[in-house]
Each structure stands twice: as C-alpha cells, then as structure tokens.
Amino acid sequence: MTRLEQLPDRIDGLTSQVSQLRTEMRDEFSAARGEMSGLGDRLDTRMRVLHEDVIARIALLQEGLAPAKRTSRTKQR
C-alpha cells in the first residue's frame, strides 16, 4: 500500500481524535466555568464582609479622633 493510499485512513483517525479532544475540552471548560462561578459568589460575600469590617473600624477610629472638650488654659508666666 502506498503512502497516498494510507492518507484517507490517517485523516479519519485524526478527525476522530480532534472530535474527541473538542468534546473533552468543552466538558472541562464547562466544569471550570461552574467552579469559577461558585468562587465568584464566595468572593462577593467575603468582599462584603471585609467592607463592613473596614467601615466599622473607620467609625471606631473617628470616635477616638473626635476632638475632646478642652478646658481653656491660661498662660502662666
């Protein structure tokens, strides 16, 4: 059998491999998208919690920095 005669069988084999690869890649990308979606939801929740924590800390700092009532001091000479 000449190399040219083997070509159709080799192309059929290659076509089958490419088709299988496409199926596997589609399945893996779909799974990755699902995992990333779940991570995004958890990230949103975590970011919201951290934001609320920062706001609370800023409020505490502002309370500590609020000007206290000062008594007037007279200069002593």
mmJSON file of the N, C-alpha and C atoms, coordinates in Angstrom:
{"data_MODEL":{"atom_site":{
"group_PDB":["ATOM","ATOM","ATOM","ATOM","ATOM","ATOM","ATOM","ATOM","ATOM","ATOM","ATOM","ATOM","ATOM","ATOM","ATOM","ATOM","ATOM","ATOM","ATOM","ATOM","ATOM","ATOM","ATOM","ATOM","ATOM","ATOM","ATOM","ATOM","ATOM","ATOM","ATOM","ATOM","ATOM","ATOM","ATOM","ATOM","ATOM","ATOM","ATOM","ATOM","ATOM","ATOM","ATOM","ATOM","ATOM","ATOM","ATOM","ATOM","ATOM","ATOM","ATOM","ATOM","ATOM","ATOM","ATOM","ATOM","ATOM","ATOM","ATOM","ATOM","ATOM","ATOM","ATOM","ATOM","ATOM","ATOM","ATOM","ATOM","ATOM","ATOM","ATOM","ATOM","ATOM","ATOM","ATOM","ATOM","ATOM","ATOM","ATOM","ATOM","ATOM","ATOM","ATOM","ATOM","ATOM","ATOM","ATOM","ATOM","ATOM","ATOM","ATOM","ATOM","ATOM","ATOM","ATOM","ATOM","ATOM","ATOM","ATOM","ATOM","ATOM","ATOM","ATOM","ATOM","ATOM","ATOM","ATOM","ATOM","ATOM","ATOM","ATOM","ATOM","ATOM","ATOM","ATOM","ATOM","ATOM","ATOM","ATOM","ATOM","ATOM","ATOM","ATOM","ATOM","ATOM","ATOM","ATOM","ATOM","ATOM","ATOM","ATOM","ATOM","ATOM","ATOM","ATOM","ATOM","ATOM","ATOM","ATOM","ATOM","ATOM","ATOM","ATOM","ATOM","ATOM","ATOM","ATOM","ATOM","ATOM","ATOM","ATOM","ATOM","ATOM","ATOM","ATOM","ATOM","ATOM","ATOM","ATOM","ATOM","ATOM","ATOM","ATOM","ATOM","ATOM","ATOM","ATOM","ATOM","ATOM","ATOM","ATOM","ATOM","ATOM","ATOM","ATOM","ATOM","ATOM","ATOM","ATOM","ATOM","ATOM","ATOM","ATOM","ATOM","ATOM","ATOM","ATOM","ATOM","ATOM","ATOM","ATOM","ATOM","ATOM","ATOM","ATOM","ATOM","ATOM","ATOM","ATOM","ATOM","ATOM","ATOM","ATOM","ATOM","ATOM","ATOM","ATOM","ATOM","ATOM","ATOM","ATOM","ATOM","ATOM","ATOM","ATOM","ATOM","ATOM","ATOM","ATOM","ATOM","ATOM","ATOM","ATOM","ATOM","ATOM","ATOM","ATOM","ATOM","ATOM","ATOM","ATOM"],
"id":[1,2,3,4,5,6,7,8,9,10,11,12,13,14,15,16,17,18,19,20,21,22,23,24,25,26,27,28,29,30,31,32,33,34,35,36,37,38,39,40,41,42,43,44,45,46,47,48,49,50,51,52,53,54,55,56,57,58,59,60,61,62,63,64,65,66,67,68,69,70,71,72,73,74,75,76,77,78,79,80,81,82,83,84,85,86,87,88,89,90,91,92,93,94,95,96,97,98,99,100,101,102,103,104,105,106,107,108,109,110,111,112,113,114,115,116,117,118,119,120,121,122,123,124,125,126,127,128,129,130,131,132,133,134,135,136,137,138,139,140,141,142,143,144,145,146,147,148,149,150,151,152,153,154,155,156,157,158,159,160,161,162,163,164,165,166,167,168,169,170,171,172,173,174,175,176,177,178,179,180,181,182,183,184,185,186,187,188,189,190,191,192,193,194,195,196,197,198,199,200,201,202,203,204,205,206,207,208,209,210,211,212,213,214,215,216,217,218,219,220,221,222,223,224,225,226,227,228,229,230,231],
"type_symbol":["N","C","C","N","C","C","N","C","C","N","C","C","N","C","C","N","C","C","N","C","C","N","C","C","N","C","C","N","C","C","N","C","C","N","C","C","N","C","C","N","C","C","N","C","C","N","C","C","N","C","C","N","C","C","N","C","C","N","C","C","N","C","C","N","C","C","N","C","C","N","C","C","N","C","C","N","C","C","N","C","C","N","C","C","N","C","C","N","C","C","N","C","C","N","C","C","N","C","C","N","C","C","N","C","C","N","C","C","N","C","C","N","C","C","N","C","C","N","C","C","N","C","C","N","C","C","N","C","C","N","C","C","N","C","C","N","C","C","N","C","C","N","C","C","N","C","C","N","C","C","N","C","C","N","C","C","N","C","C","N","C","C","N","C","C","N","C","C","N","C","C","N","C","C","N","C","C","N","C","C","N","C","C","N","C","C","N","C","C","N","C","C","N","C","C","N","C","C","N","C","C","N","C","C","N","C","C","N","C","C","N","C","C","N","C","C","N","C","C","N","C","C","N","C","C","N","C","C","N","C","C"],
"label_atom_id":["N","CA","C","N","CA","C","N","CA","C","N","CA","C","N","CA","C","N","CA","C","N","CA","C","N","CA","C","N","CA","C","N","CA","C","N","CA","C","N","CA","C","N","CA","C","N","CA","C","N","CA","C","N","CA","C","N","CA","C","N","CA","C","N","CA","C","N","CA","C","N","CA","C","N","CA","C","N","CA","C","N","CA","C","N","CA","C","N","CA","C","N","CA","C","N","CA","C","N","CA","C","N","CA","C","N","CA","C","N","CA","C","N","CA","C","N","CA","C","N","CA","C","N","CA","C","N","CA","C","N","CA","C","N","CA","C","N","CA","C","N","CA","C","N","CA","C","N","CA","C","N","CA","C","N","CA","C","N","CA","C","N","CA","C","N","CA","C","N","CA","C","N","CA","C","N","CA","C","N","CA","C","N","CA","C","N","CA","C","N","CA","C","N","CA","C","N","CA","C","N","CA","C","N","CA","C","N","CA","C","N","CA","C","N","CA","C","N","CA","C","N","CA","C","N","CA","C","N","CA","C","N","CA","C","N","CA","C","N","CA","C","N","CA","C","N","CA","C","N","CA","C","N","CA","C","N","CA","C","N","CA","C","N","CA","C","N","CA","C"],
"label_alt_id":[null,null,null,null,null,null,null,null,null,null,null,null,null,null,null,null,null,null,null,null,null,null,null,null,null,null,null,null,null,null,null,null,null,null,null,null,null,null,null,null,null,null,null,null,null,null,null,null,null,null,null,null,null,null,null,null,null,null,null,null,null,null,null,null,null,null,null,null,null,null,null,null,null,null,null,null,null,null,null,null,null,null,null,null,null,null,null,null,null,null,null,null,null,null,null,null,null,null,null,null,null,null,null,null,null,null,null,null,null,null,null,null,null,null,null,null,null,null,null,null,null,null,null,null,null,null,null,null,null,null,null,null,null,null,null,null,null,null,null,null,null,null,null,null,null,null,null,null,null,null,null,null,null,null,null,null,null,null,null,null,null,null,null,null,null,null,null,null,null,null,null,null,null,null,null,null,null,null,null,null,null,null,null,null,null,null,null,null,null,null,null,null,null,null,null,null,null,null,null,null,null,null,null,null,null,null,null,null,null,null,null,null,null,null,null,null,null,null,null,null,null,null,null,null,null,null,null,null,null,null,null],
"label_comp_id":["MET","MET","MET","THR","THR","THR","ARG","ARG","ARG","LEU","LEU","LEU","GLU","GLU","GLU","GLN","GLN","GLN","LEU","LEU","LEU","PRO","PRO","PRO","ASP","ASP","ASP","ARG","ARG","ARG","ILE","ILE","ILE","ASP","ASP","ASP","GLY","GLY","GLY","LEU","LEU","LEU","THR","THR","THR","SER","SER","SER","GLN","GLN","GLN","VAL","VAL","VAL","SER","SER","SER","GLN","GLN","GLN","LEU","LEU","LEU","ARG","ARG","ARG","THR","THR","THR","GLU","GLU","GLU","MET","MET","MET","ARG","ARG","ARG","ASP","ASP","ASP","GLU","GLU","GLU","PHE","PHE","PHE","SER","SER","SER","ALA","ALA","ALA","ALA","ALA","ALA","ARG","ARG","ARG","GLY","GLY","GLY","GLU","GLU","GLU","MET","MET","MET","SER","SER","SER","GLY","GLY","GLY","LEU","LEU","LEU","GLY","GLY","GLY","ASP","ASP","ASP","ARG","ARG","ARG","LEU","LEU","LEU","ASP","ASP","ASP","THR","THR","THR","ARG","ARG","ARG","MET","MET","MET","ARG","ARG","ARG","VAL","VAL","VAL","LEU","LEU","LEU","HIS","HIS","HIS","GLU","GLU","GLU","ASP","ASP","ASP","VAL","VAL","VAL","ILE","ILE","ILE","ALA","ALA","ALA","ARG","ARG","ARG","ILE","ILE","ILE","ALA","ALA","ALA","LEU","LEU","LEU","LEU","LEU","LEU","GLN","GLN","GLN","GLU","GLU","GLU","GLY","GLY","GLY","LEU","LEU","LEU","ALA","ALA","ALA","PRO","PRO","PRO","ALA","ALA","ALA","LYS","LYS","LYS","ARG","ARG","ARG","THR","THR","THR","SER","SER","SER","ARG","ARG","ARG","THR","THR","THR","LYS","LYS","LYS","GLN","GLN","GLN","ARG","ARG","ARG"],
"label_asym_id":["A","A","A","A","A","A","A","A","A","A","A","A","A","A","A","A","A","A","A","A","A","A","A","A","A","A","A","A","A","A","A","A","A","A","A","A","A","A","A","A","A","A","A","A","A","A","A","A","A","A","A","A","A","A","A","A","A","A","A","A","A","A","A","A","A","A","A","A","A","A","A","A","A","A","A","A","A","A","A","A","A","A","A","A","A","A","A","A","A","A","A","A","A","A","A","A","A","A","A","A","A","A","A","A","A","A","A","A","A","A","A","A","A","A","A","A","A","A","A","A","A","A","A","A","A","A","A","A","A","A","A","A","A","A","A","A","A","A","A","A","A","A","A","A","A","A","A","A","A","A","A","A","A","A","A","A","A","A","A","A","A","A","A","A","A","A","A","A","A","A","A","A","A","A","A","A","A","A","A","A","A","A","A","A","A","A","A","A","A","A","A","A","A","A","A","A","A","A","A","A","A","A","A","A","A","A","A","A","A","A","A","A","A","A","A","A","A","A","A","A","A","A","A","A","A","A","A","A","A","A","A"],
"label_entity_id":["1","1","1","1","1","1","1","1","1","1","1","1","1","1","1","1","1","1","1","1","1","1","1","1","1","1","1","1","1","1","1","1","1","1","1","1","1","1","1","1","1","1","1","1","1","1","1","1","1","1","1","1","1","1","1","1","1","1","1","1","1","1","1","1","1","1","1","1","1","1","1","1","1","1","1","1","1","1","1","1","1","1","1","1","1","1","1","1","1","1","1","1","1","1","1","1","1","1","1","1","1","1","1","1","1","1","1","1","1","1","1","1","1","1","1","1","1","1","1","1","1","1","1","1","1","1","1","1","1","1","1","1","1","1","1","1","1","1","1","1","1","1","1","1","1","1","1","1","1","1","1","1","1","1","1","1","1","1","1","1","1","1","1","1","1","1","1","1","1","1","1","1","1","1","1","1","1","1","1","1","1","1","1","1","1","1","1","1","1","1","1","1","1","1","1","1","1","1","1","1","1","1","1","1","1","1","1","1","1","1","1","1","1","1","1","1","1","1","1","1","1","1","1","1","1","1","1","1","1","1","1"],
"label_seq_id":[1,1,1,2,2,2,3,3,3,4,4,4,5,5,5,6,6,6,7,7,7,8,8,8,9,9,9,10,10,10,11,11,11,12,12,12,13,13,13,14,14,14,15,15,15,16,16,16,17,17,17,18,18,18,19,19,19,20,20,20,21,21,21,22,22,22,23,23,23,24,24,24,25,25,25,26,26,26,27,27,27,28,28,28,29,29,29,30,30,30,31,31,31,32,32,32,33,33,33,34,34,34,35,35,35,36,36,36,37,37,37,38,38,38,39,39,39,40,40,40,41,41,41,42,42,42,43,43,43,44,44,44,45,45,45,46,46,46,47,47,47,48,48,48,49,49,49,50,50,50,51,51,51,52,52,52,53,53,53,54,54,54,55,55,55,56,56,56,57,57,57,58,58,58,59,59,59,60,60,60,61,61,61,62,62,62,63,63,63,64,64,64,65,65,65,66,66,66,67,67,67,68,68,68,69,69,69,70,70,70,71,71,71,72,72,72,73,73,73,74,74,74,75,75,75,76,76,76,77,77,77],
"pdbx_PDB_ins_code":[null,null,null,null,null,null,null,null,null,null,null,null,null,null,null,null,null,null,null,null,null,null,null,null,null,null,null,null,null,null,null,null,null,null,null,null,null,null,null,null,null,null,null,null,null,null,null,null,null,null,null,null,null,null,null,null,null,null,null,null,null,null,null,null,null,null,null,null,null,null,null,null,null,null,null,null,null,null,null,null,null,null,null,null,null,null,null,null,null,null,null,null,null,null,null,null,null,null,null,null,null,null,null,null,null,null,null,null,null,null,null,null,null,null,null,null,null,null,null,null,null,null,null,null,null,null,null,null,null,null,null,null,null,null,null,null,null,null,null,null,null,null,null,null,null,null,null,null,null,null,null,null,null,null,null,null,null,null,null,null,null,null,null,null,null,null,null,null,null,null,null,null,null,null,null,null,null,null,null,null,null,null,null,null,null,null,null,null,null,null,null,null,null,null,null,null,null,null,null,null,null,null,null,null,null,null,null,null,null,null,null,null,null,null,null,null,null,null,null,null,null,null,null,null,null,null,null,null,null,null,null],
"Cartn_x":[0.845,0.0,0.905,0.613,1.44,1.019,1.864,1.576,0.33,0.114,-1.063,-2.345,-2.294,-3.471,-3.794,-2.783,-2.986,-3.566,-3.475,-3.88,-5.348,-6.332,-7.722,-7.928,-7.318,-7.456,-6.818,-5.69,-4.998,-5.817,-6.43,-7.266,-8.501,-9.096,-10.246,-9.854,-8.702,-8.217,-7.979,-7.387,-7.117,-8.421,-9.384,-10.691,-11.346,-11.247,-11.822,-11.119,-9.796,-9.05,-9.398,-9.523,-9.875,-11.275,-12.19,-13.553,-13.566,-12.804,-12.718,-12.099,-11.053,-10.407,-11.387,-12.161,-13.142,-14.172,-14.626,-15.604,-15.014,-13.793,-13.135,-12.906,-12.468,-12.206,-13.497,-14.57,-15.857,-16.314,-16.182,-16.583,-15.737,-14.426,-13.534,-13.779,-13.984,-14.268,-15.594,-16.562,-17.85,-17.681,-16.906,-16.66,-15.904,-14.925,-14.145,-15.033,-15.934,-16.85,-17.726,-18.203,-19.032,-18.275,-17.026,-16.211,-15.936,-15.648,-15.359,-16.588,-17.751,-18.991,-19.18,-18.931,-19.039,-18.029,-16.818,-15.793,-16.193,-16.802,-17.236,-18.267,-19.198,-20.227,-19.588,-18.664,-17.995,-17.134,-16.501,-15.678,-16.532,-17.694,-18.598,-18.983,-19.3,-19.679,-18.517,-17.338,-16.148,-15.83,-15.941,-15.673,-16.665,-17.923,-18.943,-18.632,-18.234,-17.89,-16.693,-15.664,-14.485,-14.816,-15.677,-16.091,-16.782,-17.689,-18.398,-17.424,-16.434,-15.421,-14.606,-14.216,-13.45,-14.276,-15.536,-16.407,-16.521,-16.661,-16.763,-15.462,-14.341,-13.046,-12.846,-13.238,-13.128,-13.994,-15.184,-16.068,-15.428,-14.791,-14.117,-12.962,-12.206,-11.095,-11.599,-12.679,-13.232,-13.724,-14.266,-14.696,-13.495,-12.393,-11.193,-10.523,-10.729,-10.105,-10.98,-12.213,-13.132,-12.523,-12.596,-11.993,-12.681,-11.878,-12.402,-12.64,-13.574,-13.825,-12.596,-12.033,-10.826,-11.161,-10.508,-10.661,-9.653,-10.012,-9.088,-7.963,-6.796,-5.63,-5.18,-4.815,-4.252,-2.759,-2.142,-0.684,-0.128,0.804,1.464,2.782,3.074,4.329,5.215],
"Cartn_y":[-1.16,0.0,1.242,2.192,3.389,4.371,5.334,6.336,7.139,7.373,8.13,7.354,6.055,5.225,5.181,5.366,5.356,6.679,7.707,9.037,9.126,8.585,8.689,8.082,6.936,6.312,7.183,7.77,8.621,9.888,10.434,11.627,11.29,10.127,9.706,9.567,8.995,8.845,10.196,11.107,12.439,13.194,13.047,13.682,13.181,11.894,11.311,11.848,11.967,12.482,13.945,14.741,16.146,16.262,15.452,15.469,15.1,14.08,13.657,14.773,15.402,16.498,17.655,18.001,19.08,18.758,17.522,17.104,17.217,16.724,16.782,18.224,19.07,20.466,21.188,20.931,21.561,21.166,19.88,19.415,20.06,20.139,20.721,22.219,22.93,24.362,24.602,23.76,23.892,23.695,22.685,22.435,23.605,24.142,25.275,26.5,26.737,27.873,27.721,26.507,26.261,26.517,26.077,26.301,27.785,28.487,29.915,30.692,30.263,30.919,30.783,29.598,29.377,30.21,30.324,31.135,32.604,33.038,34.431,34.767,33.86,34.092,34.2,33.303,33.346,34.6,34.994,36.199,37.432,37.509,38.639,38.724,37.592,37.557,38.006,37.491,37.841,39.333,39.862,41.283,42.141,41.736,42.479,42.488,41.335,41.237,42.128,42.075,42.903,44.387,44.753,46.161,46.628,45.816,46.185,46.297,45.416,45.459,46.755,47.142,48.38,49.586,49.612,50.733,50.821,49.688,49.677,50.164,49.759,50.199,51.698,52.198,53.639,54.405,53.915,54.574,54.603,53.497,53.464,54.456,54.52,55.47,56.905,57.196,58.549,58.916,57.94,58.202,58.569,57.857,58.125,59.432,59.904,61.142,62.364,62.139,63.275,64.226,65.521,66.485,66.426,66.283,66.257,67.685,67.846,69.183,69.586,70.691,71.146,72.322,72.316,73.467,74.51,75.74,76.781,76.893,76.982,77.109,78.569,78.968,80.322,80.204,81.147,81.112,81.504,80.738,81.054,81.699,82.787,83.493,83.399],
"Cartn_z":[0.0,0.0,0.0,-0.826,-0.9,0.185,0.415,1.455,1.112,-0.146,-0.571,-0.287,-0.411,-0.142,1.362,2.195,3.646,4.154,3.344,3.765,4.227,3.51,3.992,5.379,5.642,6.967,8.047,7.734,8.704,8.975,7.939,8.115,8.946,8.7,9.502,10.972,11.231,12.606,13.261,12.494,13.016,13.295,12.409,12.597,13.878,14.11,15.327,16.575,16.526,17.678,17.962,16.913,17.085,17.682,17.219,17.74,19.22,19.584,20.981,21.835,21.313,22.036,22.263,21.248,21.375,22.457,22.486,23.494,24.9,25.062,26.372,26.805,25.869,26.214,26.584,25.861,26.159,27.568,27.888,29.218,30.321,30.091,31.097,31.26,30.164,30.264,30.975,30.714,31.391,32.896,33.277,34.703,35.327,34.619,35.136,35.321,34.367,34.488,35.723,35.961,37.142,38.43,38.489,39.679,39.871,38.801,38.893,39.333,38.888,39.296,40.8,41.32,42.762,43.53,42.99,43.639,43.628,42.544,42.445,43.496,43.744,44.767,46.148,46.433,47.736,47.863,46.765,46.788,47.057,46.423,46.66,48.134,48.725,50.142,51.013,50.727,51.522,51.392,50.184,49.979,50.746,50.773,51.504,53.001,53.541,54.965,55.277,54.429,54.659,54.572,53.645,53.514,54.792,55.293,56.518,57.691,57.741,58.794,58.708,57.502,57.325,57.743,57.358,57.74,59.264,59.924,61.389,62.022,61.485,62.033,61.832,60.677,60.427,61.417,61.686,62.65,64.034,64.434,65.733,65.778,64.706,64.655,64.739,64.067,64.093,65.486,66.191,67.565,68.437,68.231,69.022,68.648,67.431,66.979,67.168,67.61,67.799,68.813,68.539,69.47,70.834,71.847,73.212,73.662,74.594,75.132,75.94,75.547,76.231,77.151,78.251,79.142,78.695,78.818,78.378,79.389,78.876,79.734,79.734,80.868,80.947,80.925,80.297,80.229,81.58,82.015,83.276,82.952,83.614,83.376,84.534],
"occupancy":[1.0,1.0,1.0,1.0,1.0,1.0,1.0,1.0,1.0,1.0,1.0,1.0,1.0,1.0,1.0,1.0,1.0,1.0,1.0,1.0,1.0,1.0,1.0,1.0,1.0,1.0,1.0,1.0,1.0,1.0,1.0,1.0,1.0,1.0,1.0,1.0,1.0,1.0,1.0,1.0,1.0,1.0,1.0,1.0,1.0,1.0,1.0,1.0,1.0,1.0,1.0,1.0,1.0,1.0,1.0,1.0,1.0,1.0,1.0,1.0,1.0,1.0,1.0,1.0,1.0,1.0,1.0,1.0,1.0,1.0,1.0,1.0,1.0,1.0,1.0,1.0,1.0,1.0,1.0,1.0,1.0,1.0,1.0,1.0,1.0,1.0,1.0,1.0,1.0,1.0,1.0,1.0,1.0,1.0,1.0,1.0,1.0,1.0,1.0,1.0,1.0,1.0,1.0,1.0,1.0,1.0,1.0,1.0,1.0,1.0,1.0,1.0,1.0,1.0,1.0,1.0,1.0,1.0,1.0,1.0,1.0,1.0,1.0,1.0,1.0,1.0,1.0,1.0,1.0,1.0,1.0,1.0,1.0,1.0,1.0,1.0,1.0,1.0,1.0,1.0,1.0,1.0,1.0,1.0,1.0,1.0,1.0,1.0,1.0,1.0,1.0,1.0,1.0,1.0,1.0,1.0,1.0,1.0,1.0,1.0,1.0,1.0,1.0,1.0,1.0,1.0,1.0,1.0,1.0,1.0,1.0,1.0,1.0,1.0,1.0,1.0,1.0,1.0,1.0,1.0,1.0,1.0,1.0,1.0,1.0,1.0,1.0,1.0,1.0,1.0,1.0,1.0,1.0,1.0,1.0,1.0,1.0,1.0,1.0,1.0,1.0,1.0,1.0,1.0,1.0,1.0,1.0,1.0,1.0,1.0,1.0,1.0,1.0,1.0,1.0,1.0,1.0,1.0,1.0,1.0,1.0,1.0,1.0,1.0,1.0,1.0,1.0,1.0,1.0,1.0,1.0],
"B_iso_or_equiv":[0.0,0.0,0.0,0.0,0.0,0.0,0.0,0.0,0.0,0.0,0.0,0.0,0.0,0.0,0.0,0.0,0.0,0.0,0.0,0.0,0.0,0.0,0.0,0.0,0.0,0.0,0.0,0.0,0.0,0.0,0.0,0.0,0.0,0.0,0.0,0.0,0.0,0.0,0.0,0.0,0.0,0.0,0.0,0.0,0.0,0.0,0.0,0.0,0.0,0.0,0.0,0.0,0.0,0.0,0.0,0.0,0.0,0.0,0.0,0.0,0.0,0.0,0.0,0.0,0.0,0.0,0.0,0.0,0.0,0.0,0.0,0.0,0.0,0.0,0.0,0.0,0.0,0.0,0.0,0.0,0.0,0.0,0.0,0.0,0.0,0.0,0.0,0.0,0.0,0.0,0.0,0.0,0.0,0.0,0.0,0.0,0.0,0.0,0.0,0.0,0.0,0.0,0.0,0.0,0.0,0.0,0.0,0.0,0.0,0.0,0.0,0.0,0.0,0.0,0.0,0.0,0.0,0.0,0.0,0.0,0.0,0.0,0.0,0.0,0.0,0.0,0.0,0.0,0.0,0.0,0.0,0.0,0.0,0.0,0.0,0.0,0.0,0.0,0.0,0.0,0.0,0.0,0.0,0.0,0.0,0.0,0.0,0.0,0.0,0.0,0.0,0.0,0.0,0.0,0.0,0.0,0.0,0.0,0.0,0.0,0.0,0.0,0.0,0.0,0.0,0.0,0.0,0.0,0.0,0.0,0.0,0.0,0.0,0.0,0.0,0.0,0.0,0.0,0.0,0.0,0.0,0.0,0.0,0.0,0.0,0.0,0.0,0.0,0.0,0.0,0.0,0.0,0.0,0.0,0.0,0.0,0.0,0.0,0.0,0.0,0.0,0.0,0.0,0.0,0.0,0.0,0.0,0.0,0.0,0.0,0.0,0.0,0.0,0.0,0.0,0.0,0.0,0.0,0.0,0.0,0.0,0.0,0.0,0.0,0.0,0.0,0.0,0.0,0.0,0.0,0.0],
"pdbx_formal_charge":[null,null,null,null,null,null,null,null,null,null,null,null,null,null,null,null,null,null,null,null,null,null,null,null,null,null,null,null,null,null,null,null,null,null,null,null,null,null,null,null,null,null,null,null,null,null,null,null,null,null,null,null,null,null,null,null,null,null,null,null,null,null,null,null,null,null,null,null,null,null,null,null,null,null,null,null,null,null,null,null,null,null,null,null,null,null,null,null,null,null,null,null,null,null,null,null,null,null,null,null,null,null,null,null,null,null,null,null,null,null,null,null,null,null,null,null,null,null,null,null,null,null,null,null,null,null,null,null,null,null,null,null,null,null,null,null,null,null,null,null,null,null,null,null,null,null,null,null,null,null,null,null,null,null,null,null,null,null,null,null,null,null,null,null,null,null,null,null,null,null,null,null,null,null,null,null,null,null,null,null,null,null,null,null,null,null,null,null,null,null,null,null,null,null,null,null,null,null,null,null,null,null,null,null,null,null,null,null,null,null,null,null,null,null,null,null,null,null,null,null,null,null,null,null,null,null,null,null,null,null,null],
"auth_seq_id":[1,1,1,2,2,2,3,3,3,4,4,4,5,5,5,6,6,6,7,7,7,8,8,8,9,9,9,10,10,10,11,11,11,12,12,12,13,13,13,14,14,14,15,15,15,16,16,16,17,17,17,18,18,18,19,19,19,20,20,20,21,21,21,22,22,22,23,23,23,24,24,24,25,25,25,26,26,26,27,27,27,28,28,28,29,29,29,30,30,30,31,31,31,32,32,32,33,33,33,34,34,34,35,35,35,36,36,36,37,37,37,38,38,38,39,39,39,40,40,40,41,41,41,42,42,42,43,43,43,44,44,44,45,45,45,46,46,46,47,47,47,48,48,48,49,49,49,50,50,50,51,51,51,52,52,52,53,53,53,54,54,54,55,55,55,56,56,56,57,57,57,58,58,58,59,59,59,60,60,60,61,61,61,62,62,62,63,63,63,64,64,64,65,65,65,66,66,66,67,67,67,68,68,68,69,69,69,70,70,70,71,71,71,72,72,72,73,73,73,74,74,74,75,75,75,76,76,76,77,77,77],
"auth_comp_id":["MET","MET","MET","THR","THR","THR","ARG","ARG","ARG","LEU","LEU","LEU","GLU","GLU","GLU","GLN","GLN","GLN","LEU","LEU","LEU","PRO","PRO","PRO","ASP","ASP","ASP","ARG","ARG","ARG","ILE","ILE","ILE","ASP","ASP","ASP","GLY","GLY","GLY","LEU","LEU","LEU","THR","THR","THR","SER","SER","SER","GLN","GLN","GLN","VAL","VAL","VAL","SER","SER","SER","GLN","GLN","GLN","LEU","LEU","LEU","ARG","ARG","ARG","THR","THR","THR","GLU","GLU","GLU","MET","MET","MET","ARG","ARG","ARG","ASP","ASP","ASP","GLU","GLU","GLU","PHE","PHE","PHE","SER","SER","SER","ALA","ALA","ALA","ALA","ALA","ALA","ARG","ARG","ARG","GLY","GLY","GLY","GLU","GLU","GLU","MET","MET","MET","SER","SER","SER","GLY","GLY","GLY","LEU","LEU","LEU","GLY","GLY","GLY","ASP","ASP","ASP","ARG","ARG","ARG","LEU","LEU","LEU","ASP","ASP","ASP","THR","THR","THR","ARG","ARG","ARG","MET","MET","MET","ARG","ARG","ARG","VAL","VAL","VAL","LEU","LEU","LEU","HIS","HIS","HIS","GLU","GLU","GLU","ASP","ASP","ASP","VAL","VAL","VAL","ILE","ILE","ILE","ALA","ALA","ALA","ARG","ARG","ARG","ILE","ILE","ILE","ALA","ALA","ALA","LEU","LEU","LEU","LEU","LEU","LEU","GLN","GLN","GLN","GLU","GLU","GLU","GLY","GLY","GLY","LEU","LEU","LEU","ALA","ALA","ALA","PRO","PRO","PRO","ALA","ALA","ALA","LYS","LYS","LYS","ARG","ARG","ARG","THR","THR","THR","SER","SER","SER","ARG","ARG","ARG","THR","THR","THR","LYS","LYS","LYS","GLN","GLN","GLN","ARG","ARG","ARG"],
"auth_asym_id":["A","A","A","A","A","A","A","A","A","A","A","A","A","A","A","A","A","A","A","A","A","A","A","A","A","A","A","A","A","A","A","A","A","A","A","A","A","A","A","A","A","A","A","A","A","A","A","A","A","A","A","A","A","A","A","A","A","A","A","A","A","A","A","A","A","A","A","A","A","A","A","A","A","A","A","A","A","A","A","A","A","A","A","A","A","A","A","A","A","A","A","A","A","A","A","A","A","A","A","A","A","A","A","A","A","A","A","A","A","A","A","A","A","A","A","A","A","A","A","A","A","A","A","A","A","A","A","A","A","A","A","A","A","A","A","A","A","A","A","A","A","A","A","A","A","A","A","A","A","A","A","A","A","A","A","A","A","A","A","A","A","A","A","A","A","A","A","A","A","A","A","A","A","A","A","A","A","A","A","A","A","A","A","A","A","A","A","A","A","A","A","A","A","A","A","A","A","A","A","A","A","A","A","A","A","A","A","A","A","A","A","A","A","A","A","A","A","A","A","A","A","A","A","A","A","A","A","A","A","A","A"],
"auth_atom_id":["N","CA","C","N","CA","C","N","CA","C","N","CA","C","N","CA","C","N","CA","C","N","CA","C","N","CA","C","N","CA","C","N","CA","C","N","CA","C","N","CA","C","N","CA","C","N","CA","C","N","CA","C","N","CA","C","N","CA","C","N","CA","C","N","CA","C","N","CA","C","N","CA","C","N","CA","C","N","CA","C","N","CA","C","N","CA","C","N","CA","C","N","CA","C","N","CA","C","N","CA","C","N","CA","C","N","CA","C","N","CA","C","N","CA","C","N","CA","C","N","CA","C","N","CA","C","N","CA","C","N","CA","C","N","CA","C","N","CA","C","N","CA","C","N","CA","C","N","CA","C","N","CA","C","N","CA","C","N","CA","C","N","CA","C","N","CA","C","N","CA","C","N","CA","C","N","CA","C","N","CA","C","N","CA","C","N","CA","C","N","CA","C","N","CA","C","N","CA","C","N","CA","C","N","CA","C","N","CA","C","N","CA","C","N","CA","C","N","CA","C","N","CA","C","N","CA","C","N","CA","C","N","CA","C","N","CA","C","N","CA","C","N","CA","C","N","CA","C","N","CA","C","N","CA","C","N","CA","C","N","CA","C","N","CA","C","N","CA","C"],
"pdbx_PDB_model_num":[1,1,1,1,1,1,1,1,1,1,1,1,1,1,1,1,1,1,1,1,1,1,1,1,1,1,1,1,1,1,1,1,1,1,1,1,1,1,1,1,1,1,1,1,1,1,1,1,1,1,1,1,1,1,1,1,1,1,1,1,1,1,1,1,1,1,1,1,1,1,1,1,1,1,1,1,1,1,1,1,1,1,1,1,1,1,1,1,1,1,1,1,1,1,1,1,1,1,1,1,1,1,1,1,1,1,1,1,1,1,1,1,1,1,1,1,1,1,1,1,1,1,1,1,1,1,1,1,1,1,1,1,1,1,1,1,1,1,1,1,1,1,1,1,1,1,1,1,1,1,1,1,1,1,1,1,1,1,1,1,1,1,1,1,1,1,1,1,1,1,1,1,1,1,1,1,1,1,1,1,1,1,1,1,1,1,1,1,1,1,1,1,1,1,1,1,1,1,1,1,1,1,1,1,1,1,1,1,1,1,1,1,1,1,1,1,1,1,1,1,1,1,1,1,1,1,1,1,1,1,1]
}}}
